[in-house]
Amino acid sequence: MKRTDVVIVGAGSAGCVTARRCAELGLRTLLLDRKPSESVGDKVCGDEVSRTHFEATGIDFPSGEEVSSVVAGADVYPPNMINELKVRGWKDFDGWTVNRIKFGQRLLEEAMRAGVQFKPNIHVGGPTFRGEKVTGVTYKDRSTGEKSSVSSKIVVDASGFSSVIRKKIESPLVEVEIDKRDIALCYREILELRMPLAEPEVARVFLGGKYAPQGYGWIFPKGKQQVNAGVGISGGQGRGSPKALFMNFKEDYPLLFRSKVIAAGGGAVPVRRPVWSLVGNGVAFVGDAALMVNPIHGGGIGAGMRAGIILGEVAKEAIARKNTSAKGLWHFNTRFLSNFGRRLASLEIFKRLLADVSDDDMDYGFEKRILEAGDLMAANKGDGFQMSAFNKMKRVKRAAGKLGLLRSIQRATSLMKKIDKEYAQYPSGPDGLELWKTKVQNIIDSAVFKKIG
Ligand SMILES: Cc1cc2nc3c(=O)[nH]c(=O)nc-3n(C[C@H](O)[C@H](O)[C@H](O)COP(=O)(O)OP(=O)(O)OC[C@H]3O[C@@H](n4cnc5c(N)ncnc54)[C@H](O)[C@@H]3O)c2cc1C
């Protein structure tokens, strides 16, 4: 196929869902992945995905062999590993851990059933251009060694963290460099435990501390006697390797004692707000390639699926109007960033707060319940922390020794609200982007909470 409507690079969850929606709407859609067909979906991941993403997109819930475990709650631990918050009935976290390959294969099958042409073993080298407009991609067929190109009205970069298209575009609209501190380097293992899990539906999350300095660790259930466990830490700060940190954790944490490794691997995930603009001329970015990930826990499967549905619809509109310039595709920005995207952006402030609070202060905050489970839920929704005057008074009492900490939480709340407001007013066209970016960047830059105490 030498010319088509949409070329999508990458058949991960974001790429498959985007492709499916494009094809459902009658667009000629070509999906390319460097992997062989049977490996599509394979990915080093925590494997947890919330039910809410399926409800929001209409994509069928995982079922049968796709499901490793049902997840119904999380215990969130501070650095000293005591006084954990037991989060239950949190719709945004409850869901499943999935068998990544089986889940990925299903998304691919659904795309192909809708009419998507899928080509495996295709390594995409980068975009082709006419002037500033992206007009297609160059690629190498890994099974024959043949190099070729394909042209399209729209190119979608769904290549995940590698962002093979986005990184090769020179345009004031397109962000290329991502700060290393906004990337979490992760290591995870799937482990067979020596004893069954006491609470096989509860996920555990560990904040900071010696096992995950300025990061997080996790143990997610993968069946009665298996878990997906790992550590993710911010890059570029010389805090050691996530693998070494995880090995220490595994040695010390009784549940993991002498467990058998079923699979192991490292990966990277962006942990900041999405890129400023999800589109350029003739091109759009979705999933990890657009940094659509929850900055607190690195979950990105759901965000990419939500965005994929929107992008398919915007692609159809733009092609029907014969305008696939950045302006013609802009609706993707306004539909995603001013809705789900603003949640991700406001959580970046929360992430910065967590990174700046010392381990001692975080332990204190958990012990005195300065933040409660409901706060975490509200924050995760992008609502900041809701404190009534009465509530505030109660917390001031509990935080008597650490008023600085409470003040920082309040300041984070106010910044989250500011970000939320800015995203609700995302510019209606490319012309307004620079001014808007400056306002948001100023808010992000002011989210420094050092020397709390
Ligand atoms: C350790 C770890 C734990 C995580 N835990 C969770 C979790 O529990 N829950 C959650 O929701 N998210 C989690 N995430 C994040 C989640 O995995 C990603 O957000 C999600 O998989 C992104 O989907 P995607 O489709 O954008 O990209 P990907 O799934 O990365 O897919 C990209 C696809 O593009 C293909 N590709 C790349 N380059 C090229 C090229 N040059 N040519 C052709 N094809 C190419 C790849 O082969 C791949 O198939 C975790 C990430 C990591 C690293």
The ligand as an SDF file (V2000), in Angstrom:
LIG
                    3D

 53 58  0  0  0  0  0  0  0  0999 V2000
    7.4300   -0.7940   34.2620 C   0  0  0  0  0  0  0  0  0  0  0  0
    6.1900   -0.1410   33.7830 C   0  0  0  0  0  0  0  0  0  0  0  0
    5.0110   -0.3160   34.4960 C   0  0  0  0  0  0  0  0  0  0  0  0
    3.8080    0.2340   34.0300 C   0  0  0  0  0  0  0  0  0  0  0  0
    2.6610   -0.0670   34.6870 N   0  0  0  0  0  0  0  0  0  0  0  0
    1.4780    0.3460   34.1730 C   0  0  0  0  0  0  0  0  0  0  0  0
    0.2430   -0.0800   34.7570 C   0  0  0  0  0  0  0  0  0  0  0  0
    0.1960   -0.8580   35.7120 O   0  0  0  0  0  0  0  0  0  0  0  0
   -0.9150    0.3930   34.2100 N   0  0  0  0  0  0  0  0  0  0  0  0
   -0.9150    1.2190   33.1280 C   0  0  0  0  0  0  0  0  0  0  0  0
   -1.9920    1.6510   32.6930 O   0  0  0  0  0  0  0  0  0  0  0  0
    0.2340    1.6230   32.5610 N   0  0  0  0  0  0  0  0  0  0  0  0
    1.4340    1.1890   33.0310 C   0  0  0  0  0  0  0  0  0  0  0  0
    2.6050    1.5540   32.4140 N   0  0  0  0  0  0  0  0  0  0  0  0
    2.5460    2.4360   31.2500 C   0  0  0  0  0  0  0  0  0  0  0  0
    1.9780    1.6960   30.0470 C   0  0  0  0  0  0  0  0  0  0  0  0
    2.7020    0.5200   29.8240 O   0  0  0  0  0  0  0  0  0  0  0  0
    2.0220    2.6040   28.8290 C   0  0  0  0  0  0  0  0  0  0  0  0
    1.4750    3.8550   29.1690 O   0  0  0  0  0  0  0  0  0  0  0  0
    1.2250    2.0290   27.6620 C   0  0  0  0  0  0  0  0  0  0  0  0
    1.6200    0.7260   27.3690 O   0  0  0  0  0  0  0  0  0  0  0  0
    1.4580    2.9130   26.4580 C   0  0  0  0  0  0  0  0  0  0  0  0
    0.7880    2.3890   25.3470 O   0  0  0  0  0  0  0  0  0  0  0  0
    1.2050    2.9070   23.9120 P   0  0  0  0  0  0  0  0  0  0  0  0
    0.3080    2.1760   22.9650 O   0  0  0  0  0  0  0  0  0  0  0  0
    1.2620    4.3650   23.8930 O   0  0  0  0  0  0  0  0  0  0  0  0
    2.7280    2.4170   23.7100 O   0  0  0  0  0  0  0  0  0  0  0  0
    3.3600    0.9730   23.7050 P   0  0  0  0  0  0  0  0  0  0  0  0
    2.5320   -0.0010   24.4280 O   0  0  0  0  0  0  0  0  0  0  0  0
    4.7650    1.1450   24.1330 O   0  0  0  0  0  0  0  0  0  0  0  0
    3.3250    0.5470   22.1680 O   0  0  0  0  0  0  0  0  0  0  0  0
    4.1710    1.1370   21.2150 C   0  0  0  0  0  0  0  0  0  0  0  0
    4.2850    0.2010   20.0280 C   0  0  0  0  0  0  0  0  0  0  0  0
    5.0630    0.8660   19.0280 O   0  0  0  0  0  0  0  0  0  0  0  0
    5.9450   -0.0480   18.4510 C   0  0  0  0  0  0  0  0  0  0  0  0
    7.0950    0.6860   17.9080 N   0  0  0  0  0  0  0  0  0  0  0  0
    7.9940    1.4200   18.5990 C   0  0  0  0  0  0  0  0  0  0  0  0
    8.9070    1.9520   17.7840 N   0  0  0  0  0  0  0  0  0  0  0  0
    8.5750    1.5360   16.5160 C   0  0  0  0  0  0  0  0  0  0  0  0
    9.1580    1.7360   15.2400 C   0  0  0  0  0  0  0  0  0  0  0  0
   10.2800    2.4570   15.0620 N   0  0  0  0  0  0  0  0  0  0  0  0
    8.5580    1.1640   14.1680 N   0  0  0  0  0  0  0  0  0  0  0  0
    7.4340    0.4070   14.3250 C   0  0  0  0  0  0  0  0  0  0  0  0
    6.8640    0.1740   15.5240 N   0  0  0  0  0  0  0  0  0  0  0  0
    7.4230    0.7350   16.6040 C   0  0  0  0  0  0  0  0  0  0  0  0
    6.3120   -0.9880   19.5870 C   0  0  0  0  0  0  0  0  0  0  0  0
    6.7720   -2.2420   19.0900 O   0  0  0  0  0  0  0  0  0  0  0  0
    4.9970   -1.0950   20.3590 C   0  0  0  0  0  0  0  0  0  0  0  0
    4.2280   -2.1910   19.9390 O   0  0  0  0  0  0  0  0  0  0  0  0
    3.8140    1.0380   32.8640 C   0  0  0  0  0  0  0  0  0  0  0  0
    5.0030    1.2630   32.1620 C   0  0  0  0  0  0  0  0  0  0  0  0
    6.1760    0.6780   32.6150 C   0  0  0  0  0  0  0  0  0  0  0  0
    7.4460    0.8890   31.8310 C   0  0  0  0  0  0  0  0  0  0  0  0
  1  2  1  0
  2  3  1  0
  2 52  2  0
  3  4  2  0
  4  5  1  0
  4 50  1  0
  5  6  2  0
  6  7  1  0
  6 13  1  0
  7  8  2  0
  7  9  1  0
  9 10  1  0
 10 11  2  0
 10 12  1  0
 12 13  2  0
 13 14  1  0
 14 15  1  0
 14 50  1  0
 15 16  1  0
 16 17  1  0
 16 18  1  0
 18 19  1  0
 18 20  1  0
 20 21  1  0
 20 22  1  0
 22 23  1  0
 23 24  1  0
 24 25  2  0
 24 26  1  0
 24 27  1  0
 27 28  1  0
 28 29  2  0
 28 30  1  0
 28 31  1  0
 31 32  1  0
 32 33  1  0
 33 34  1  0
 33 48  1  0
 34 35  1  0
 35 36  1  0
 35 46  1  0
 36 37  1  0
 36 45  1  0
 37 38  2  0
 38 39  1  0
 39 40  1  0
 39 45  2  0
 40 41  1  0
 40 42  2  0
 42 43  1  0
 43 44  2  0
 44 45  1  0
 46 47  1  0
 46 48  1  0
 48 49  1  0
 50 51  2  0
 51 52  1  0
 52 53  1  0
M  END
$$$$
